[in-house]
Amino acid sequence: MFEFEDLPWFPAVIRAGMMDYLRFMISTLGTYRPIAPLLAEGLARTGQNHILELGAGAGGGTETVLAALRTEGQPDITITLTDLYPQPAAWADIARRTHGAIGFESAAVNALAVPAELTGFRTIFSAFHHFPPQAAEAMLRDAVRAGTGMGVFEGAGKHWVELLLAWTVLPVAQLLLTPFFRPFRLSRLVFTYLVPLIPLCTIWDGTVSLLRMYSTDELLALAHRADAEGHFAWQAGKKRHWWGPQVTYLIGWPEKRKVARTL
């Protein structure tokens, strides 16, 4: 199955509108707060205070992650946003709000072959499912080769109730909240209310995203193939938010001996 936002010909204005919605919802709901201790441990074990976010989209949830990491004893943490389809307008707004703690790379960045000059503990939020197994394995292998550490985080637990939400509650929220998204875009209003391509494509992509998500066992299998010599310690599992939703994760960092478990 395909997602519209993955298609090269898909209009940038519609893709940006969809990403703005996802950023707003993920940030407002604090979707990725539960994984802050895991990410803080990865940073501590690799001696880093910088995160390189791959496939950042509109930067949804990154500000929440930054705040959560600061409460986990990482006051000097900085983050660089990257994507194959950069969104510098949205990212500049985030950089302004965080006083530069979250920056961005304006040029397109291929998550499967990250330029050597872009350093930091690599993460990917809400986007790993976009990559078929061969590409997903290549992304992990590139992180192992660079010795940076890698965290994969998906803001769902792959349950049927999440599909129900994608078709009912979330579209209503999108229609109600769109006027409050920042930065303001007239095109977002046009393609939400007059020609509702943004909500329709969001429903489709959200459904396909849930169906394409890797399970924890599949994530570990990918990691083992990408790191056949066991240079990294890997773990995969799910973390539950205090109000119910889950985050599925895979995280690994360089270690002399191989440790892999599912939690």
N, C-alpha and C positions, 0 to 999 in steps of 0.2 A: 504494500500500500504506500501511497505517497502523501507528503504534506506540501501544501501550497508554498509555504515559506522556503522550502528547499529548492524550488524550481527556479532556474536562472532567469526565465522570462517573466516571472511573477512581478507585478508592478511594485516598485519600491515604496510608493505611498501607502499601499495596502499593507505590505509587510511591516512598515513602520507603525501603522495604526494598531496592528495586532500585537507587536512588541510592546508598545506603550501600555496597552491593557494588561498584558502579562506582568510587566514591571510594576504597575500600580497594585495589582492584586497580590503578587508575591511579597512586595514590600509591606503593604498594609497588613497582611495576615501573618507576617513574620515567619514565612514558611520554613526558612532554613536556620532558624535559631537553634534547633535541637542538635545540629551537627557542629556547632562552634567548638565544643570541647575536643572532638575528634580532629578538627582542622588545627586547633591550637597545639595539640600533641604532635601532629605532623610537622608543624613549623618549628616546634622546640627540638624535635629529634633531628631535623635537618639544619638547625641553626640559622633559620631564615626569618626575616620579618617582612617579606614581600611576596605577594600572591600574583601570579599571572593567570588571569581568567580567560579561558578559551571559549569560543562560541557564546560570547556574552550577550548577544541580542541587544536589547535596549538597556541592559544592566539591571534587570529585575532582581531585587533581593540583595544586591551587593552592599547597599548601605546598611541593611539589617545585619548582614554578616560582619561588616566592619565594626559596627557597634557591639555586637555579641563577642567578637574576638577581643575587643578592648576590655570587656568585663572578665575575660578569661586570662588576663595578665599579658596582653599584647598591645600596650598603649601606642607603640610606634609603628604599627602595621600599616603598610601601604598596598594598594591594589592597582594593577593595570588591566584595563578591559581591552579585549581583542575579539575580532570576528572576521570571517570570510567576507561578510557584508557589513562593513563598519557603519556605525550610526553616530558620527561625531556630534551632531546637534543634540541628541539625547544625552550622550556621554558628557558633553561640556556642561550641561545643566547639573549632572551628578558631581562633576569635579568642582563646580562652583559651590554647591551645597556642602561638600565635605572639605572645603578649603584645600583641595589638591591631594588629599589622602587617597582618593580614587582618581587615577589618571587614565589615559587611554592611548592606544596606538591607532593613528588615523589610517594607515595603510592596511590592506587586506592581509590577514594572517591565516595560513592553512594550519589547522590544528594537528594535522598528520605529519607536518614537517615544520616545526616552529623554528624561526631564525635563532641562531646561537646568541645574538645580542639581547634577545628577550629572555631574561632570567626570572627566577622565582619559583615558588611551589605552585605547580600547575593545578588548576581546578576547572571543572566544567559543570555548570548548573542547568538543569532542565533541558539539556540538549544532547546528551550522549545517545539517546534513542534514535536520533537522526542518522546515526552512522551504522551501516550494516556491519556484520561481524568482522569482515576482513578489514574494513576501515577503522572500526573501533579497536581492534587488536593493534593496528598500525599506530594509532594515537598513543596507546599505552606503551608500546615498544619505543616510541620516540621519547617518551618521558623517562623510561628506564635507561635508554642510551644517554640521555642528558644528565641523569642522576639527580633529578630535581625534586622528586616526590610528586604524587598525583592523587587528586581527589575527584571522584565522580559522584554527583549528587542529583537525584531526581525527586521532585517535590510531590511524590505520590507513592502509594504502596501497591498499586496495580490491583485494585478491588473493583467489583462491579458497581458498587455504590458511587465510585468516582465517575464512572461513565454516566450514571444517572444525573449527577451534579453538573457534568459538562453539557448536558442537554436541557437542563431546567434552571437551576439557581444561577449559575454563572452567566448565561446569556442575559438574564434579567438584570443582574448586577452591572454588566457591561453597558446596557442601554441606560441605566440610571446614573452611572458614574462617569461616563465618557466626558461630559462637559467640565469635569474637575481635573482631568489629566493635564499634567504639565510636562514640557512646554506646550502652550496652546497651539493647535493646528486647525485651521479652517477645514482642510481636507479630511481630517478625522471626523468632523461633524457630518460632512457631505457623505462620506462613505460608510457612516454608521446609521444615519437616519434617512437620508434621501435615497441613496443607493446602498443598501446594507451589506456590502461585500465584506467589510471588516468583521462583523459578528458572525456571518455565515461561514466565512473561511476559518474563523477562530473555533467555531463548534467542530468543524471537520478536522482541523489539525489537532485539536485537543483530544478528540476521540481516537484518532490514529496514533497519537503520542502514547496514550495509555496502552493501546494494543501492542505497540512496538517496544515498550519498555523491557529491558532485560531483567530477569529475576536475579536474586543474589547468587544462586549457583552458577548462572550463566556469566555473571560479572567475574566471579572467581575463575571460571574456566578461561575466559578471555585473558585475564591477568596472567594465568599460568602459561598460556601459549605465548603471550608477549614477552614473558620473563622466564623462559625455559630454564635458565641457569640459576634462578632463584636469587637474584641480586637484591630484590625488594622484599620486605615483609608486607603482606597484603591481608586485608580483612574486608568483609562485606556483611551487610546487615540492614536493619531498618531501625530508625529512631522515631519515636512517637512524640508529636507536639502535645503540650499539656491539654489542648482542647480537642484532640482526637486524630487529626491527619498524620500520616507517616511520611518520612523521607527515606528513600532507598539509597544506599551508598556503597561505594567501593573506594578504599583509600590504601595507599601504599607509600613506603619510603625506603630509601637504601638501608640495607642491613646485611651483616655478614652471613647470617644464617636465615633460611627461608622459614617464615611463619605465616600460615594461611588458615583462616578459620571463618566460619559463618556464624554470626551472632543473631 
